[in-house]
Amino acid sequence: MTTLTSADGVRIHLHTWSPPVAPRAIVQIAHGMGEHARRYAPLAEALAARGFAVVADDHRGHGLSMHAGPGVLGEDGWNRLVDDLAMVSAHARAAHPYVPLVLLGHSLGSFAAQQYLLDHVRLVDAAVLCGTTALDGLFAHLATQGPDVMAAFNRPFEPARTAADWLSRDEAQVDAYLADPMCGFTLDDRAMGELAAAAARLTEPAGIPAGLPLYVMVGDRDPLNAGLALSDLLVERYGKAGLMDITYRPYPGARHELFNETNRADVVADLVEWLDRVV
């Protein structure tokens, strides 16, 4: 276990997976809200077996980096979380110089990745946005759904077996999430307000190099996306910003956590095929 200390003194814990030979690229994973990096171990192990060095941090307020309670990011915590990702990128590049770095963000991690591409794009060679959406559109939708964010996400699947059916069609994966004491919370009010404020910046993703490869992967039953309308909008915005290498893959029937879905073997195979091309 490695730890890095952020600018405001928060210790950020890193999880790493190494390939059996010298890595041909680095994949940095940014996990979602109310979860932690170890949930991505199966994905990381699959990528490491194919020659990728994988690094994933527990975000501030999450997992082993939880410093002030679940979902509590601290003052200016959202921007600091994004800067933490840049700190992890620099650390990974120092450990594995002269190879490409791909940032893979899921859900909240994908929103952080969207902002990262505005603030720190020089550190990465490609990016993956998984379980992502146009954040401003998501907040506009949630404003009509009541204060319970998780209940709003689960509503399309009612009558539901559990309160987290929106995550995956795989019941075992849903049950593992519900049984995990480090899962199932939201950001605190201050951090959620900062995230909502950041959404306006993400509507115009200017300044990203046109040649940066971008992979957007979502389930077409993911409640974050209003039947793909919001992920369609996100991809359209990146195209209008000038990005020329955009791969957009919606998975029919899949819900939010693609790497924990019933078709996850196909999801990982598609990701590896894309990584092989861009690195």
DRENPA-3360 file (N, C-alpha, C; in nm, 2 decimals, always signed):
BEGIN
1 = MTTLTSAD = +0.08/-0.12/+0.00/+0.00/+0.00/+0.00/+0.09/+0.12/+0.00 ~ +0.06/+0.22/-0.09/+0.13/+0.34/-0.10/+0.03/+0.45/-0.06 ~ +0.09/+0.56/+0.00/+0.00/+0.67/+0.03/+0.08/+0.80/-0.02 ~ +0.00/+0.89/-0.07/+0.05/+1.02/-0.11/-0.03/+1.13/-0.02 ~ +0.04/+1.24/+0.00/-0.02/+1.34/+0.08/-0.06/+1.46/-0.01 ~ -0.19/+1.49/-0.01/-0.24/+1.60/-0.09/-0.20/+1.73/-0.04 ~ -0.23/+1.84/-0.11/-0.19/+1.97/-0.08/-0.25/+2.02/+0.05 ~ -0.36/+1.97/+0.09/-0.42/+2.01/+0.22/-0.40/+1.90/+0.33;
9 = GVRIHLHT = -0.31/+1.81/+0.31/-0.27/+1.72/+0.41/-0.34/+1.59/+0.42 ~ -0.44/+1.56/+0.33/-0.51/+1.44/+0.33/-0.43/+1.33/+0.27 ~ -0.42/+1.21/+0.34/-0.35/+1.10/+0.29/-0.43/+1.02/+0.19 ~ -0.39/+1.01/+0.07/-0.46/+0.94/-0.04/-0.39/+0.80/-0.05 ~ -0.47/+0.70/-0.04/-0.42/+0.56/-0.04/-0.43/+0.51/-0.19 ~ -0.32/+0.45/-0.23/-0.32/+0.39/-0.37/-0.32/+0.24/-0.37 ~ -0.38/+0.18/-0.46/-0.38/+0.04/-0.49/-0.31/+0.02/-0.62 ~ -0.22/-0.07/-0.64/-0.15/-0.09/-0.76/-0.15/-0.24/-0.80;
17 = WSPPVAPR = -0.15/-0.26/-0.93/-0.14/-0.40/-0.99/-0.04/-0.39/-1.10 ~ +0.06/-0.48/-1.09/+0.17/-0.48/-1.19/+0.16/-0.60/-1.29 ~ +0.20/-0.57/-1.41/+0.20/-0.68/-1.51/+0.32/-0.77/-1.49 ~ +0.33/-0.89/-1.55/+0.44/-0.98/-1.53/+0.57/-0.93/-1.60 ~ +0.55/-0.84/-1.70/+0.67/-0.78/-1.77/+0.66/-0.63/-1.76 ~ +0.76/-0.56/-1.82/+0.76/-0.42/-1.82/+0.63/-0.37/-1.88 ~ +0.56/-0.27/-1.82/+0.43/-0.23/-1.87/+0.44/-0.15/-2.00 ~ +0.34/-0.17/-2.08/+0.33/-0.10/-2.21/+0.25/+0.03/-2.19;
25 = AIVQIAHG = +0.18/+0.04/-2.09/+0.10/+0.16/-2.06/+0.05/+0.15/-1.91 ~ +0.01/+0.27/-1.86/-0.05/+0.28/-1.73/-0.20/+0.30/-1.75 ~ -0.28/+0.23/-1.67/-0.43/+0.27/-1.66/-0.45/+0.31/-1.52 ~ -0.50/+0.44/-1.51/-0.53/+0.49/-1.38/-0.68/+0.49/-1.36 ~ -0.73/+0.43/-1.26/-0.88/+0.41/-1.24/-0.92/+0.51/-1.13 ~ -1.03/+0.58/-1.16/-1.10/+0.67/-1.07/-1.24/+0.62/-1.04 ~ -1.26/+0.57/-0.92/-1.38/+0.50/-0.88/-1.50/+0.60/-0.86 ~ -1.62/+0.55/-0.84/-1.74/+0.63/-0.83/-1.77/+0.67/-0.68;
33 = MGEHARRY = -1.88/+0.73/-0.67/-1.93/+0.78/-0.54/-1.97/+0.67/-0.45 ~ -1.94/+0.68/-0.32/-1.98/+0.58/-0.22/-1.93/+0.44/-0.25 ~ -1.81/+0.43/-0.30/-1.74/+0.30/-0.31/-1.59/+0.32/-0.29 ~ -1.51/+0.23/-0.35/-1.37/+0.24/-0.32/-1.29/+0.16/-0.43 ~ -1.16/+0.18/-0.44/-1.08/+0.13/-0.55/-1.07/-0.03/-0.55 ~ -1.08/-0.09/-0.44/-1.06/-0.24/-0.44/-1.18/-0.31/-0.51 ~ -1.29/-0.24/-0.53/-1.40/-0.30/-0.61/-1.36/-0.32/-0.76 ~ -1.25/-0.26/-0.80/-1.20/-0.27/-0.94/-1.09/-0.37/-0.95;
41 = APLAEALA = -1.06/-0.45/-0.85/-0.96/-0.55/-0.85/-0.97/-0.65/-0.97 ~ -1.09/-0.70/-1.00/-1.10/-0.79/-1.11/-1.06/-0.73/-1.24 ~ -1.11/-0.60/-1.27/-1.07/-0.53/-1.39/-0.92/-0.51/-1.39 ~ -0.86/-0.46/-1.28/-0.72/-0.43/-1.27/-0.64/-0.55/-1.30 ~ -0.68/-0.67/-1.24/-0.60/-0.79/-1.26/-0.61/-0.83/-1.41 ~ -0.73/-0.82/-1.47/-0.74/-0.85/-1.61/-0.65/-0.76/-1.70 ~ -0.64/-0.63/-1.67/-0.56/-0.54/-1.74/-0.41/-0.57/-1.72 ~ -0.37/-0.60/-1.59/-0.23/-0.63/-1.56/-0.19/-0.75/-1.64;
49 = ARGFAVVA = -0.27/-0.85/-1.65/-0.24/-0.97/-1.72/-0.21/-0.95/-1.87 ~ -0.26/-0.83/-1.92/-0.24/-0.79/-2.06/-0.13/-0.69/-2.08 ~ -0.06/-0.67/-1.97/+0.06/-0.58/-1.98/+0.05/-0.44/-1.94 ~ -0.06/-0.41/-1.87/-0.09/-0.27/-1.82/-0.06/-0.26/-1.67 ~ +0.02/-0.16/-1.63/+0.03/-0.12/-1.49/-0.10/-0.05/-1.45 ~ -0.16/-0.09/-1.34/-0.28/-0.02/-1.30/-0.27/+0.04/-1.16 ~ -0.32/+0.16/-1.15/-0.31/+0.23/-1.02/-0.45/+0.29/-1.00 ~ -0.50/+0.28/-0.88/-0.63/+0.34/-0.84/-0.62/+0.39/-0.70;
57 = DDHRGHGL = -0.67/+0.51/-0.68/-0.67/+0.57/-0.55/-0.81/+0.55/-0.49 ~ -0.81/+0.55/-0.35/-0.94/+0.57/-0.28/-0.95/+0.72/-0.27 ~ -1.05/+0.78/-0.33/-1.07/+0.92/-0.32/-1.08/+0.97/-0.18 ~ -1.05/+1.10/-0.16/-1.08/+1.16/-0.02/-1.22/+1.14/+0.01 ~ -1.25/+1.11/+0.13/-1.39/+1.08/+0.18/-1.44/+0.94/+0.14 ~ -1.35/+0.85/+0.09/-1.38/+0.72/+0.05/-1.28/+0.62/+0.09 ~ -1.32/+0.50/+0.11/-1.23/+0.39/+0.13/-1.13/+0.42/+0.24 ~ -1.00/+0.38/+0.22/-0.90/+0.40/+0.32/-0.85/+0.55/+0.33;
65 = SMHAGPGV = -0.90/+0.63/+0.23/-0.87/+0.77/+0.23/-0.97/+0.85/+0.31 ~ -1.07/+0.79/+0.37/-1.18/+0.86/+0.44/-1.12/+0.92/+0.56 ~ -1.12/+1.05/+0.56/-1.05/+1.13/+0.67/-1.14/+1.21/+0.76 ~ -1.27/+1.22/+0.72/-1.36/+1.30/+0.80/-1.50/+1.25/+0.79 ~ -1.52/+1.13/+0.75/-1.65/+1.07/+0.75/-1.69/+1.03/+0.60 ~ -1.78/+0.94/+0.58/-1.82/+0.90/+0.45/-1.87/+1.01/+0.36 ~ -1.80/+1.03/+0.25/-1.85/+1.13/+0.15/-1.81/+1.28/+0.19 ~ -1.74/+1.30/+0.30/-1.69/+1.43/+0.34/-1.56/+1.46/+0.27;
73 = LGEDGWNR = -1.56/+1.56/+0.18/-1.44/+1.59/+0.10/-1.35/+1.70/+0.16 ~ -1.41/+1.78/+0.24/-1.34/+1.89/+0.30/-1.36/+2.02/+0.22 ~ -1.30/+2.13/+0.27/-1.31/+2.26/+0.20/-1.25/+2.25/+0.06 ~ -1.33/+2.30/-0.03/-1.29/+2.29/-0.18/-1.26/+2.15/-0.21 ~ -1.34/+2.06/-0.16/-1.30/+1.92/-0.17/-1.31/+1.86/-0.31 ~ -1.41/+1.91/-0.38/-1.43/+1.86/-0.52/-1.31/+1.89/-0.61 ~ -1.27/+2.01/-0.61/-1.15/+2.05/-0.69/-1.02/+1.98/-0.63 ~ -1.02/+1.96/-0.50/-0.90/+1.89/-0.45/-0.90/+1.75/-0.49;
81 = LVDDLAMV = -1.02/+1.69/-0.50/-1.03/+1.55/-0.54/-0.97/+1.53/-0.68 ~ -1.01/+1.63/-0.77/-0.95/+1.63/-0.91/-0.80/+1.65/-0.91 ~ -0.76/+1.74/-0.82/-0.61/+1.76/-0.81/-0.54/+1.64/-0.76 ~ -0.61/+1.56/-0.67/-0.55/+1.44/-0.62/-0.53/+1.34/-0.73 ~ -0.62/+1.33/-0.83/-0.60/+1.24/-0.94/-0.47/+1.28/-1.02 ~ -0.45/+1.41/-1.03/-0.33/+1.46/-1.10/-0.21/+1.42/-1.03 ~ -0.21/+1.43/-0.90/-0.10/+1.39/-0.81/-0.07/+1.24/-0.83 ~ -0.18/+1.16/-0.84/-0.16/+1.01/-0.86/-0.10/+0.99/-1.00;
89 = SAHARAAH = -0.15/+1.06/-1.10/-0.09/+1.05/-1.23/+0.06/+1.08/-1.24 ~ +0.10/+1.19/-1.17/+0.24/+1.22/-1.17/+0.32/+1.11/-1.10 ~ +0.27/+1.06/-0.99/+0.33/+0.95/-0.92/+0.35/+0.83/-1.01 ~ +0.24/+0.79/-1.08/+0.24/+0.67/-1.17/+0.34/+0.69/-1.28 ~ +0.35/+0.81/-1.34/+0.44/+0.84/-1.45/+0.58/+0.83/-1.40 ~ +0.61/+0.88/-1.28/+0.75/+0.87/-1.22/+0.79/+0.72/-1.20 ~ +0.69/+0.64/-1.17/+0.72/+0.50/-1.15/+0.74/+0.42/-1.28 ~ +0.67/+0.47/-1.38/+0.67/+0.40/-1.51/+0.69/+0.51/-1.62;
97 = PYVPLVLL = +0.81/+0.56/-1.63/+0.84/+0.67/-1.73/+0.83/+0.61/-1.87 ~ +0.80/+0.71/-1.96/+0.81/+0.68/-2.11/+0.70/+0.58/-2.16 ~ +0.60/+0.56/-2.08/+0.48/+0.48/-2.14/+0.36/+0.57/-2.13 ~ +0.26/+0.54/-2.21/+0.14/+0.62/-2.21/+0.06/+0.60/-2.08 ~ -0.02/+0.70/-2.05/-0.11/+0.69/-1.93/-0.25/+0.72/-1.98 ~ -0.34/+0.62/-1.94/-0.48/+0.63/-1.97/-0.56/+0.65/-1.84 ~ -0.64/+0.75/-1.84/-0.73/+0.78/-1.72/-0.87/+0.72/-1.75 ~ -0.91/+0.63/-1.66/-1.04/+0.56/-1.67/-1.12/+0.60/-1.54;
105 = GHSLGSFA = -1.23/+0.68/-1.57/-1.31/+0.72/-1.46/-1.45/+0.67/-1.47 ~ -1.50/+0.61/-1.36/-1.64/+0.56/-1.35/-1.73/+0.65/-1.27 ~ -1.85/+0.69/-1.32/-1.95/+0.76/-1.25/-1.89/+0.89/-1.19 ~ -1.89/+0.90/-1.06/-1.83/+1.02/-1.00/-1.68/+1.04/-1.05 ~ -1.61/+0.93/-1.06/-1.48/+0.93/-1.12/-1.47/+0.98/-1.26 ~ -1.58/+0.96/-1.34/-1.59/+1.01/-1.47/-1.61/+1.16/-1.47 ~ -1.69/+1.21/-1.38/-1.70/+1.36/-1.37/-1.57/+1.42/-1.33 ~ -1.50/+1.36/-1.24/-1.37/+1.41/-1.20/-1.27/+1.40/-1.33;
113 = AQQYLLDH = -1.29/+1.30/-1.41/-1.21/+1.29/-1.53/-1.24/+1.39/-1.63 ~ -1.37/+1.43/-1.64/-1.41/+1.54/-1.73/-1.34/+1.67/-1.69 ~ -1.34/+1.70/-1.56/-1.27/+1.82/-1.51/-1.12/+1.81/-1.53 ~ -1.07/+1.69/-1.50/-0.92/+1.66/-1.52/-0.88/+1.70/-1.66 ~ -0.96/+1.66/-1.76/-0.93/+1.69/-1.90/-0.92/+1.84/-1.92 ~ -0.99/+1.92/-1.84/-0.98/+2.07/-1.86/-0.86/+2.12/-1.79 ~ -0.82/+2.06/-1.67/-0.72/+2.12/-1.59/-0.58/+2.05/-1.60 ~ -0.58/+1.92/-1.64/-0.45/+1.85/-1.63/-0.43/+1.76/-1.75;
121 = VRLVDAAV = -0.49/+1.80/-1.86/-0.49/+1.71/-1.98/-0.34/+1.67/-2.02 ~ -0.25/+1.75/-1.99/-0.11/+1.73/-2.04/-0.05/+1.60/-1.97 ~ -0.12/+1.55/-1.86/-0.07/+1.44/-1.79/-0.11/+1.30/-1.85 ~ -0.21/+1.31/-1.94/-0.27/+1.18/-1.99/-0.26/+1.17/-2.15 ~ -0.27/+1.05/-2.19/-0.26/+1.02/-2.34/-0.39/+0.98/-2.40 ~ -0.48/+0.94/-2.31/-0.62/+0.89/-2.35/-0.71/+0.89/-2.23 ~ -0.84/+0.88/-2.25/-0.93/+0.88/-2.14/-1.05/+0.79/-2.17 ~ -1.10/+0.73/-2.06/-1.22/+0.65/-2.07/-1.32/+0.70/-1.97;
129 = LCGTTALD = -1.44/+0.73/-2.01/-1.55/+0.77/-1.93/-1.66/+0.66/-1.92 ~ -1.67/+0.60/-1.81/-1.76/+0.49/-1.79/-1.88/+0.52/-1.69 ~ -2.00/+0.48/-1.73/-2.11/+0.51/-1.64/-2.12/+0.66/-1.62 ~ -2.10/+0.73/-1.73/-2.09/+0.88/-1.73/-2.21/+0.94/-1.78 ~ -2.22/+1.08/-1.78/-2.33/+1.15/-1.83/-2.30/+1.30/-1.84 ~ -2.39/+1.37/-1.90/-2.37/+1.52/-1.90/-2.42/+1.57/-1.76 ~ -2.33/+1.61/-1.68/-2.36/+1.63/-1.54/-2.46/+1.74/-1.51 ~ -2.46/+1.85/-1.59/-2.56/+1.95/-1.58/-2.70/+1.89/-1.60;
137 = GLFAHLAT = -2.71/+1.81/-1.70/-2.84/+1.75/-1.73/-2.89/+1.65/-1.61 ~ -2.79/+1.58/-1.56/-2.82/+1.49/-1.44/-2.87/+1.57/-1.33 ~ -2.81/+1.68/-1.29/-2.85/+1.76/-1.18/-2.99/+1.82/-1.21 ~ -3.02/+1.86/-1.33/-3.15/+1.92/-1.36/-3.25/+1.81/-1.34 ~ -3.22/+1.69/-1.38/-3.32/+1.58/-1.36/-3.34/+1.55/-1.22 ~ -3.23/+1.54/-1.14/-3.24/+1.51/-1.00/-3.32/+1.61/-0.92 ~ -3.32/+1.74/-0.97/-3.39/+1.84/-0.90/-3.54/+1.82/-0.90 ~ -3.59/+1.73/-0.99/-3.73/+1.70/-0.99/-3.76/+1.57/-0.92;
145 = QGPDVMAA = -3.66/+1.51/-0.86/-3.68/+1.37/-0.81/-3.68/+1.36/-0.66 ~ -3.67/+1.47/-0.59/-3.67/+1.46/-0.44/-3.52/+1.45/-0.39 ~ -3.51/+1.46/-0.26/-3.37/+1.47/-0.20/-3.29/+1.34/-0.20 ~ -3.36/+1.23/-0.21/-3.28/+1.10/-0.20/-3.23/+1.06/-0.34 ~ -3.10/+1.08/-0.36/-3.04/+1.06/-0.49/-3.05/+0.91/-0.52 ~ -3.01/+0.82/-0.43/-3.01/+0.68/-0.46/-3.15/+0.62/-0.49 ~ -3.25/+0.67/-0.42/-3.39/+0.63/-0.45/-3.43/+0.68/-0.59 ~ -3.38/+0.80/-0.63/-3.42/+0.84/-0.76/-3.35/+0.75/-0.87;
153 = FNRPFEPA = -3.23/+0.71/-0.84/-3.17/+0.62/-0.94/-3.24/+0.48/-0.95 ~ -3.29/+0.44/-0.84/-3.35/+0.30/-0.83/-3.50/+0.31/-0.88 ~ -3.56/+0.42/-0.89/-3.70/+0.43/-0.92/-3.74/+0.37/-1.05 ~ -3.65/+0.37/-1.16/-3.69/+0.31/-1.29/-3.70/+0.16/-1.27 ~ -3.65/+0.10/-1.17/-3.65/-0.05/-1.15/-3.75/-0.10/-1.05 ~ -3.83/-0.01/-1.00/-3.94/-0.05/-0.91/-4.05/-0.13/-0.98 ~ -4.11/-0.23/-0.91/-4.07/-0.28/-0.78/-3.94/-0.35/-0.79 ~ -3.85/-0.31/-0.70/-3.71/-0.36/-0.71/-3.68/-0.47/-0.60;
161 = RTAADWLS = -3.59/-0.55/-0.62/-3.55/-0.65/-0.52/-3.48/-0.58/-0.40 ~ -3.39/-0.48/-0.44/-3.31/-0.41/-0.34/-3.31/-0.26/-0.37 ~ -3.25/-0.18/-0.28/-3.24/-0.04/-0.31/-3.13/-0.01/-0.40 ~ -3.05/-0.11/-0.45/-2.94/-0.08/-0.54/-2.95/-0.16/-0.67 ~ -3.07/-0.19/-0.71/-3.09/-0.27/-0.84/-3.04/-0.19/-0.96 ~ -3.04/-0.06/-0.94/-2.99/+0.03/-1.06/-2.85/+0.01/-1.09 ~ -2.77/-0.06/-1.01/-2.63/-0.07/-1.03/-2.60/-0.18/-1.14 ~ -2.67/-0.29/-1.13/-2.64/-0.41/-1.22/-2.75/-0.51/-1.23;
169 = RDEAQVDA = -2.76/-0.58/-1.34/-2.85/-0.69/-1.35/-2.80/-0.82/-1.27 ~ -2.67/-0.81/-1.23/-2.61/-0.93/-1.16/-2.65/-0.91/-1.01 ~ -2.73/-1.00/-0.96/-2.78/-0.99/-0.82/-2.67/-1.01/-0.72 ~ -2.57/-1.09/-0.75/-2.46/-1.12/-0.66/-2.38/-0.99/-0.64 ~ -2.36/-0.92/-0.75/-2.28/-0.80/-0.74/-2.35/-0.69/-0.66 ~ -2.48/-0.68/-0.68/-2.56/-0.59/-0.61/-2.56/-0.62/-0.46 ~ -2.57/-0.75/-0.42/-2.56/-0.79/-0.28/-2.43/-0.76/-0.22 ~ -2.32/-0.78/-0.30/-2.19/-0.76/-0.25/-2.17/-0.61/-0.22;
177 = YLADPMCG = -2.22/-0.52/-0.30/-2.22/-0.38/-0.28/-2.29/-0.34/-0.15 ~ -2.41/-0.40/-0.13/-2.49/-0.37/-0.02/-2.43/-0.42/+0.11 ~ -2.35/-0.53/+0.10/-2.29/-0.58/+0.22/-2.15/-0.52/+0.25 ~ -2.10/-0.43/+0.17/-1.97/-0.37/+0.18/-1.99/-0.25/+0.27 ~ -1.93/-0.24/+0.39/-1.94/-0.13/+0.48/-1.88/+0.00/+0.43 ~ -1.80/-0.01/+0.32/-1.74/+0.11/+0.26/-1.82/+0.16/+0.14 ~ -1.94/+0.10/+0.12/-2.02/+0.14/+0.00/-2.15/+0.19/+0.05 ~ -2.22/+0.27/-0.05/-2.36/+0.30/-0.03/-2.39/+0.44/+0.03;
185 = FTLDDRAM = -2.29/+0.53/+0.03/-2.32/+0.67/+0.08/-2.31/+0.77/-0.04 ~ -2.35/+0.89/-0.01/-2.34/+1.00/-0.11/-2.24/+1.10/-0.06 ~ -2.21/+1.20/-0.14/-2.12/+1.31/-0.09/-2.20/+1.39/+0.01 ~ -2.13/+1.46/+0.10/-2.19/+1.55/+0.19/-2.24/+1.67/+0.11 ~ -2.33/+1.75/+0.18/-2.40/+1.86/+0.11/-2.30/+1.96/+0.05 ~ -2.19/+1.99/+0.12/-2.10/+2.09/+0.07/-2.03/+2.04/-0.06 ~ -1.99/+1.91/-0.06/-1.92/+1.85/-0.17/-2.02/+1.84/-0.29 ~ -2.15/+1.81/-0.26/-2.25/+1.79/-0.37/-2.27/+1.93/-0.43;
193 = GELAAAAA = -2.27/+2.04/-0.35/-2.29/+2.17/-0.40/-2.17/+2.21/-0.49 ~ -2.05/+2.17/-0.45/-1.93/+2.20/-0.53/-1.94/+2.13/-0.66 ~ -1.98/+2.00/-0.66/-2.00/+1.93/-0.78/-2.10/+1.99/-0.87 ~ -2.21/+2.03/-0.82/-2.31/+2.10/-0.90/-2.26/+2.23/-0.96 ~ -2.18/+2.30/-0.89/-2.12/+2.42/-0.94/-2.02/+2.39/-1.05 ~ -1.95/+2.28/-1.04/-1.85/+2.24/-1.14/-1.92/+2.20/-1.27 ~ -2.04/+2.16/-1.26/-2.11/+2.10/-1.38/-2.11/+2.20/-1.50 ~ -2.12/+2.33/-1.46/-2.13/+2.43/-1.57/-2.00/+2.44/-1.65;
201 = RLTEPAGI = -1.89/+2.42/-1.59/-1.76/+2.42/-1.66/-1.76/+2.30/-1.76 ~ -1.82/+2.19/-1.73/-1.80/+2.07/-1.81/-1.89/+2.08/-1.93 ~ -1.98/+2.17/-1.94/-2.06/+2.18/-2.06/-1.99/+2.23/-2.19 ~ -1.87/+2.29/-2.17/-1.79/+2.33/-2.28/-1.65/+2.28/-2.26 ~ -1.62/+2.16/-2.31/-1.49/+2.10/-2.29/-1.38/+2.15/-2.39 ~ -1.35/+2.28/-2.37/-1.26/+2.34/-2.47/-1.11/+2.31/-2.42 ~ -1.02/+2.32/-2.52/-0.88/+2.31/-2.48/-0.82/+2.17/-2.48 ~ -0.90/+2.07/-2.50/-0.85/+1.93/-2.50/-0.79/+1.91/-2.64;
209 = PAGLPLYV = -0.67/+1.85/-2.65/-0.61/+1.82/-2.78/-0.70/+1.74/-2.87 ~ -0.71/+1.78/-3.00/-0.81/+1.71/-3.09/-0.78/+1.57/-3.10 ~ -0.65/+1.53/-3.09/-0.61/+1.39/-3.11/-0.62/+1.30/-2.99 ~ -0.67/+1.35/-2.88/-0.68/+1.27/-2.76/-0.78/+1.16/-2.78 ~ -0.75/+1.03/-2.77/-0.85/+0.93/-2.78/-0.95/+0.93/-2.66 ~ -1.08/+0.93/-2.68/-1.18/+0.93/-2.58/-1.27/+0.81/-2.60 ~ -1.29/+0.73/-2.49/-1.38/+0.62/-2.50/-1.50/+0.64/-2.40 ~ -1.62/+0.65/-2.45/-1.74/+0.67/-2.36/-1.82/+0.54/-2.36;
217 = MVGDRDPL = -1.84/+0.48/-2.25/-1.91/+0.35/-2.24/-2.01/+0.36/-2.13 ~ -2.14/+0.33/-2.17/-2.25/+0.34/-2.08/-2.35/+0.22/-2.10 ~ -2.43/+0.20/-2.00/-2.54/+0.11/-2.02/-2.67/+0.18/-2.06 ~ -2.74/+0.13/-2.16/-2.86/+0.21/-2.20/-2.97/+0.21/-2.10 ~ -2.96/+0.13/-1.99/-3.06/+0.13/-1.88/-3.00/+0.20/-1.76 ~ -2.89/+0.27/-1.77/-2.82/+0.35/-1.67/-2.91/+0.47/-1.63 ~ -2.97/+0.48/-1.51/-3.06/+0.59/-1.48/-2.99/+0.73/-1.48 ~ -2.86/+0.73/-1.49/-2.79/+0.86/-1.50/-2.81/+0.93/-1.63;
225 = NAGLALSD = -2.87/+0.85/-1.73/-2.86/+0.90/-1.87/-2.99/+0.93/-1.94 ~ -3.10/+0.91/-1.87/-3.23/+0.94/-1.93/-3.25/+0.88/-2.07 ~ -3.23/+0.74/-2.07/-3.24/+0.67/-2.19/-3.14/+0.71/-2.30 ~ -3.02/+0.73/-2.26/-2.90/+0.77/-2.34/-2.90/+0.92/-2.39 ~ -3.01/+0.99/-2.36/-3.01/+1.13/-2.40/-2.90/+1.21/-2.35 ~ -2.86/+1.19/-2.22/-2.75/+1.27/-2.16/-2.61/+1.23/-2.20 ~ -2.59/+1.09/-2.22/-2.46/+1.05/-2.27/-2.45/+1.09/-2.42 ~ -2.56/+1.09/-2.49/-2.55/+1.14/-2.63/-2.51/+1.28/-2.63;
233 = LLVERYGK = -2.56/+1.36/-2.54/-2.53/+1.50/-2.53/-2.38/+1.52/-2.50 ~ -2.33/+1.44/-2.40/-2.19/+1.45/-2.36/-2.10/+1.43/-2.48 ~ -2.13/+1.32/-2.56/-2.05/+1.29/-2.67/-2.05/+1.40/-2.78 ~ -2.17/+1.45/-2.80/-2.19/+1.56/-2.89/-2.10/+1.68/-2.85 ~ -2.10/+1.71/-2.72/-2.02/+1.82/-2.68/-1.87/+1.80/-2.70 ~ -1.82/+1.68/-2.68/-1.68/+1.66/-2.71/-1.65/+1.67/-2.86 ~ -1.74/+1.62/-2.94/-1.73/+1.63/-3.08/-1.72/+1.78/-3.13 ~ -1.81/+1.86/-3.07/-1.81/+2.00/-3.11/-1.69/+2.07/-3.06;
241 = AGLMDITY = -1.62/+2.02/-2.95/-1.50/+2.08/-2.90/-1.38/+2.04/-2.98 ~ -1.40/+1.95/-3.08/-1.29/+1.93/-3.18/-1.23/+1.79/-3.16 ~ -1.27/+1.71/-3.06/-1.20/+1.58/-3.05/-1.24/+1.49/-3.17 ~ -1.14/+1.43/-3.23/-1.15/+1.35/-3.35/-1.15/+1.20/-3.33 ~ -1.12/+1.15/-3.22/-1.11/+1.01/-3.19/-1.20/+0.97/-3.07 ~ -1.33/+0.97/-3.10/-1.42/+0.94/-2.99/-1.49/+0.81/-3.02 ~ -1.48/+0.72/-2.93/-1.55/+0.59/-2.94/-1.67/+0.59/-2.84 ~ -1.79/+0.57/-2.88/-1.91/+0.57/-2.80/-1.98/+0.44/-2.80;
249 = RPYPGARH = -1.98/+0.37/-2.69/-2.04/+0.24/-2.69/-2.15/+0.22/-2.58 ~ -2.28/+0.23/-2.62/-2.38/+0.20/-2.52/-2.41/+0.05/-2.53 ~ -2.42/-0.01/-2.41/-2.45/-0.16/-2.40/-2.60/-0.18/-2.37 ~ -2.67/-0.25/-2.46/-2.81/-0.27/-2.45/-2.84/-0.35/-2.32 ~ -2.94/-0.30/-2.24/-2.98/-0.37/-2.12/-2.90/-0.35/-2.00 ~ -2.78/-0.30/-2.02/-2.69/-0.28/-1.90/-2.73/-0.16/-1.82 ~ -2.69/-0.17/-1.69/-2.73/-0.06/-1.60/-2.60/+0.02/-1.57 ~ -2.58/+0.06/-1.45/-2.47/+0.16/-1.42/-2.33/+0.11/-1.41;
257 = ELFNETNR = -2.31/+0.00/-1.34/-2.17/-0.05/-1.32/-2.14/-0.15/-1.43 ~ -2.08/-0.11/-1.54/-2.06/-0.20/-1.65/-1.96/-0.31/-1.61 ~ -1.86/-0.27/-1.53/-1.76/-0.37/-1.49/-1.81/-0.48/-1.39 ~ -1.93/-0.46/-1.34/-2.00/-0.56/-1.26/-2.13/-0.61/-1.32 ~ -2.14/-0.59/-1.45/-2.27/-0.63/-1.52/-2.26/-0.78/-1.56 ~ -2.37/-0.83/-1.60/-2.37/-0.97/-1.64/-2.29/-0.99/-1.77 ~ -2.27/-0.89/-1.85/-2.19/-0.90/-1.97/-2.05/-0.84/-1.95 ~ -2.00/-0.84/-1.83/-1.87/-0.77/-1.80/-1.75/-0.83/-1.88;
265 = ADVVADLV = -1.76/-0.96/-1.91/-1.65/-1.01/-1.99/-1.64/-0.94/-2.13 ~ -1.75/-0.92/-2.19/-1.75/-0.84/-2.32/-1.71/-0.70/-2.30 ~ -1.75/-0.64/-2.19/-1.71/-0.50/-2.16/-1.56/-0.49/-2.14 ~ -1.50/-0.58/-2.07/-1.35/-0.58/-2.05/-1.28/-0.60/-2.18 ~ -1.33/-0.70/-2.26/-1.27/-0.73/-2.39/-1.28/-0.61/-2.48 ~ -1.39/-0.54/-2.49/-1.40/-0.42/-2.57/-1.30/-0.31/-2.52 ~ -1.29/-0.30/-2.39/-1.20/-0.20/-2.34/-1.05/-0.23/-2.38 ~ -1.02/-0.36/-2.36/-0.88/-0.40/-2.40/-0.85/-0.38/-2.54;
273 = EWLDRVV = -0.95/-0.41/-2.63/-0.93/-0.39/-2.77/-0.91/-0.24/-2.80 ~ -0.98/-0.15/-2.74/-0.96/-0.01/-2.75/-0.83/+0.03/-2.70 ~ -0.79/-0.01/-2.58/-0.66/+0.02/-2.53/-0.54/-0.03/-2.62 ~ -0.56/-0.15/-2.68/-0.45/-0.20/-2.77/-0.44/-0.10/-2.88 ~ -0.55/-0.04/-2.93/-0.54/+0.05/-3.05/-0.47/+0.18/-3.01 ~ -0.51/+0.24/-2.89/-0.47/+0.37/-2.87/-0.33/+0.38/-2.80 ~ -0.28/+0.27/-2.74/-0.15/+0.28/-2.67/-0.04/+0.21/-2.76;
% end
